[in-house]
Amino acid sequence: MSADADVIDIHPARHQRVLMLSWEYPPVLVGGLGRHVHALSVALAAAGHQVTVVTRHADGAPLEEYADGVRIIRAAEDPVTFPLATNSLLAWTMAFNHTLTRAALRATEAGEYDVIHAHDWLVAHTAITLREHLDIPLVTTIHATEAGRHQGWLPEEMNRTIHGVEHWLSNSSTRVIVCSGYMRDQVAGLFQLRAGQVDVVPNGVDERAWRARPRAVASARARFAGDGPLVGYAGRLVYEKGVQHLVHAVPYLRRRHPGLRVVIAGDGPYREELEEESHRLALGSTVRFTGFLDTTRLPAMLGATDATVVPSLYEPFGMVALEAAAAGAPLAVAATGGLAEIVEPGVTGVTFPHSDPDALAGAVDQLLGDEVFARRVARKARAMVGRRYGWAAIADRTAATYAAARREHEPVQAGRSAARHAGPRPRITIPEGNLLAAHTAC
């Protein structure tokens, strides 16, 4: 399915005043969410919308500033702080939402807003508090789901709680934005959202930022490649990214392509296990773990590869595939989630079933064995990125969702008022077992 198929046919009548909430924003960048919110807010501001981003504070950053046309308000931590760690994430989140709410309310003292835009569950309590306090529509972008991250299972109490917050936030929103048709179906099923409430607005990419200079690409090639082809991976080193299947495919690819080198850029809790597995397979100098590469070095590395692999088990969208395509890399991606909507097999790359090292090896072999084919699909993928995923177009689609949410807000508010008078809200029951299987079977 083309990502364009789900574009809503709504054109905002005027520039809008947006209060955006995100737990990360430059200089705080943990994953792709912070970069997404930054690029979107800047593109909205460039289109004439008034954007205020309320976010987490970072040491050395001002509590308030204007940058790239965006007003940024950072919520300083309270004196009693909670560690940002897995076993205390929920406690940290609640403390963070208290200070985020106060910062957001201060933002409203300078003027009114037309819409609140929340990004993921970590800002849910603030988003819902503001919606009720300001009586304006809430739009939420669900970037990923807890059930999806765990392949449908919610094994621990924390996982089930996060799922419950996602359910609450989604159902408290006038409209929900997701990045792919795959995510639309997943979110609608998991959270029992009404038909038409979920809009597909793909993630964007600044293709110019990912086009490294030829000299930088040549330098990366000299640094990472040997006498044979170069295969690349970029992303977090966690189980669901599927890097283990790339490692398991290397022995076959090395036999087929003498001098092969594989560069794995990124870091995460799975790195040590991946390095141990590489050592167990005697991959030696064939596989190199570089750690995190910043945006000044990563585009050159991707542009130097003869194939870049995205082997994810779960991928709501697949931002790294767009970035690699913009860098000029031939793509081999798992046919899962949003990746299957980005890459058209044989046209903009090659695909393989996820969790299948043999199929992964075959797909990469197809690119390495036919340089003319590899360069042709890489050129078409780069052109596709510029045509479909530019940030100006993404900002227009997002603004159209804002306009729709504002039109729908009054009837929704009337329904909520009646519901409040009817009695207490029902509790959210979190089912045990495989949530994705249960809901996709419906």
N, C-alpha and C positions, 0 to 999 in steps of 0.2 A: 504494500500500500504506500502510495506517495504521501509524504508529510503534508503536501499541499492540499490533499483531499479534505482535510479537516479544518481548513481556514474558515473562520466565521465571517459572514458577509455583513459586517457592521463597520461603519465609518464614523469615528467620534466627531461630534459636531463642533467641539471647541477644545482648547487646551485644558488639561485637567491638573488638579492639585493632588499629588500622591504622597501618602505617608507610608514609607516602605520599611519593613522590619526584617532584619537578618542577623543571625548570631555571628556571622563573619563578614568582613568588608575590609579592603586594604587599609592599614597594613596587616590586619589579621587575615591570613589565608591558610586554611586548614586543608580544604579540598577544592573541588570545582565550584562549589556554591558561591563562595566569595567572589570569584572572578565573574561568574554569571551575573550576580546582583550588581556588581560594579559596571560591567559593560551595558547591562540593560538600563540602569539608572542614567548613565551618561548619554545613551542613545535617546532615551525619553526626553531628557533635558535638551538635547540638540534639536529635537522635534518641536520644542516650545512648551513642553509640560513643565510644571513646577514640581520638583522631586526633592523630598526630604528623606534621607536614610537614617534610621535610628539603629544603632548597632553596638557591639561590644567595644570597650575601651582597650587600648594597647599602650604599654609603657612608652612614653615619649610622644605619643600622638595627642593633638589638641582635642579638648572635649567638644569643641564645635569649630567647624570651618566650612568654607565653600571651596570645592575643587571640581574642576571639569563641569561646571554649571550645576552641581548638585550640592545641596545643603546637607552636611553630615553632622549628626549629633551622636556622640559616643557616651555610653552609660558606664560611669566609673563603678568599680566594685565597691560594695559596702565594706565597712571595717572588718566584719566577721566574714571571712572568705571560705569557700568550699573548693576543694581540689577538683580539677577537671580530669577525672579518671573514671574508668568503666564502672568500678564498684560504688562510685558516689555520683554518677552522672545525673541521676534524678534530683538529688539534693542540690547539686550545682545549678541545674536548670531552673529550679524553683527560685533560688536566690538570684540568679541572673534575671529572671522575668520580673522580679520586684523592682530592681534598679532600672531595667529596660522600660517598664511601665512609667516610672516617674520621669525618666528622660523624655519619653514620647509625649507625656502630658505637658511637659515644659515646651516642647516643640509646638504644641497647639496654641500656646499663648500668643504666638506671633501671627496667627491667622488660621483660617478654616481650611479643611481638606475635603475633597470629593470622594476619596476612596482610600482604604487601607489595603496594602498589599503585603501579606505575610509569606515568608519563605520557610517551609518545613515546620515540624512539630516543636522544635526548640524555642519558638517564639509564640506558641499557641496561647498561653495564658494572657500575655500582653495583648495579642491580637484580639481576642474575644472580649477582654476588658475594654479596650478602646472602641470596639464596635458598639458595645452596649452604652458606653459613656458618651460617645460622639454621635451615635445614631446615624452612621454612614455605612455604606456597603463594605463588606470584607471580601477581598479576593485572595485566595491562597494558592501558591504554587507548591505542589507536592513533587519534590525532586526524586524521591525514592521512598519505598515503604519498608517498615521493619520486617514484615512478612516476606517481602521479596528478597531482602538482604540475606535472609536465612532459608531461602528456597521453600518458603511456605510454612516453616515451623516457627513456633514461638516457645522455645525451650525453657526460658527462665521468667521469673516474675517481672524483671525489668523489661524484657522484650514484650510481654503482654501489656504492660503499662504504657509503653511507647505506642504500641498499636492502638490502645484505647484513646490516647491523646490524638493520634492521627485521625481516628474515627470522629472524635468530638470536633476537632478543628475543621475537618472537611464538611461535616454536617452543619457547622455554624457559619459557613461561608456562603455568600450569595452565588459566587461562581468559583470553580476550581480550575486551575491551569496545570496541565501535564505536558511532558515533552515529546510524547509519541503516542501513536494509536495503541501500541502495546500497553503503555501505562494507563491510558484512558480506560481500557477494558479492565485492567487489574484494579485500579482505584475505584471505579464504579461498582465492581463486584464486591471488593473487600469492605467498602464503607456504605454500601446500599444507597448510593446517590441517585437522584432522579435523572431520568433521561434528559439530555441536553444541558445538564448543569456543568459538565466537564468539557473544557476547550483544549484542543491540542495546539500548543504554540511551541515549536521546536526551539532548542537552544541555538544560540548564534555563535559565530566565530568571526574574528577580525582576520581575514585571510592575509592581509598585508603584514601583520605581526608575525606570521608563521612562515613567511618567505625569506629564508636566510640568504645572505649574499653568497655568490658562487665560491668566493674565497673561504668563507666560513664553512660551507659544505665540504669543500676539498680538505680543509683542516680536520674536520670531524672524521672524514673518511680515512685520512692518514692515521688518526688517533685510534679508531675503533676497528677498522677492517684489516684483514690479512691479505693473503694472495687470492682468496676466493670471495664469494658474495657475503654481504652483510645483512643480517636479519635483526630487526629491532622490536623492542617492547617499551612502552612508557605508561606508568600508572602506579597506583598503590599496590603494595605487595601484601595482598590479603587473599584468602582462599577463593572468594567468589570471583576474583579477576582471572582465575584459571591459568596463572603463569606456570603452575606445575605441569600442565599438559604441554606447554611449549618446551619446557625442559626435557620432558620425556620424548618429545619428537626429535630432539637434536641428534641422537645417535644415527637415526636413519638419514637425516638431512646431511650429516657430515660425511656419511659413506657416499651419498649421491653427489656431493659438491665439495671436493677437497679444498682445504683452505678456508672453509666456512667460519665465520665469526658471528656470535649472537651477543647483542648488547641489551641488558635489562636495566632500564633507567627507572628509578623510583625507590621507595622505601616503605616499610611497614612491618607489622608484627610477624609476617610469614617469611621474612627475608632469611633468617637463620636456617629455617627448615629447607627453604629452596636451595640455599648454598650447600647444605649438607647433602641434599639429593643430587646436586650437580657433581659434588665430590664423589659420591657413591657410584655414579655413572661414569666416572673417570673422564669428565668433559674437559678438565684441565683449563688450558688457555682458550678453549673454544667459546666458553660462556663467560661473560664479564658483567659483574654487578657494579654499577657506577654509583648507586645511591641517587639522591634527588638531583636533577639537573634543572636549573632555573630557566626562565623564558628567554634568556640570552643565548643559552647553549642548546636547549632541547630542539628548537626548530632546525638547527644545523645537523644535529644527530639524526633526526627523522628524515631530513632531506637527503642524507647520505646513504640511507638504507636501500637495498634492493627489494625488500619486503618488510613491512611493519605489520605485526600480528596483534590482534585484539581478541584474546581467547576467552572472554568472560563467560561465566556461567549465568550471571544475572547482570543485565545492563539496561537500565531504564531508557537511556538514550545512546550514549557512546560518543561523548565529546572528543575523546582522544582520536577517534577515527576521523572526525572532521579536521582536527588540528593536523594530523599526519597527512591527510589528503591535501590540505592547504600548503603543507611543507613540500609536497611533491612526491610523497612515498607511495609506492604500490601497496594496496591494502589486502590483507587476508584476515577476515573477521569471522567470529562465531555467529551463526545464523540464529541469534536469540535477541529478544527484546527489541529495543530501538535500533540496534545494529542492523537488523534485517530490513529496516525501513530506510537506512542510509545507503547501504551498498547493494547495488543491483549486480548479481553474479554475471561475470563475463563482460560487464559494461563499465562499472566503476570500481571493480575489485573482484575478489573471489571469496567464497564463503565455505564454511564447514560446520558440521554439527558440534555443538559445545560438548566438552568432556570427552572428546575422542582424539587422542594424540595421533593416531594413524591418519585420520581424516585431516587433521591440522597439517601434518607433514605433507600429505598429498597436495593440499591447497598451496602451501608455501613452495613446494617443488614445482608447481605449475608456473608460478611467477619467476622463480629462479631459473627455470629451464627454458624460458621464452622471453628474452629481454624486450623484443618488439611488442609482444602482448602486454607485458608488465608496464612499459612506458605509455602505451595507448590507454590502458585503464586508469593510470595515474593522471594523465592529462584530462580525461573526462571527469574524474573525481574532483580535481581541482576546479574545473569550470563549474561543476555542480555546486560546490561549496559557495562560490561567489554568487551564483544565481539564486540559490534557495535559502542560504543561511546567513546572509548579511545582517548586522545588528539593526540597521535602520528598518528593515522589513519586520524583524522580530519585535521591535518597539511599536510599530504600527499595529501589529496583531494584538499585542498586549493592551494597548490603548483601546482597541475595539472591545476587548473583554471588560475593561473598566466601564466603558460606555454602556455595555449591556447590563452590567451589574447595577449601575445607577438607575437604569430604567426599571429593573426588576425589584429594586430595594423596597419601594413602598408596599407592594402587595406582600412581600416576604415579611416585612415588619408587622403588618397587620396580622398575619398568621401567627407570628411569634407572640404578639400581645395576647391573642386568644389562648394560645397554649399556656402562657404563664398563669392566666386566670383559671385554667382548667385543672391545675394541680402541679405537683413537682415533676421535674424531668425524669424520664426513665433512665435507669442505670444501663451502662453499656456492658453487655455480657461478652466476654472474650472466649470463643470456643477453643477447645484443645485440638491438637492435631494439625494436619496440613491445611492451612487456610487457603492457599492458592488453589489447591485441588478442589476443596469444598466449594469455593465460589466460582471457579471457572466451569464447574460441572453444572451450574445453575442455568 
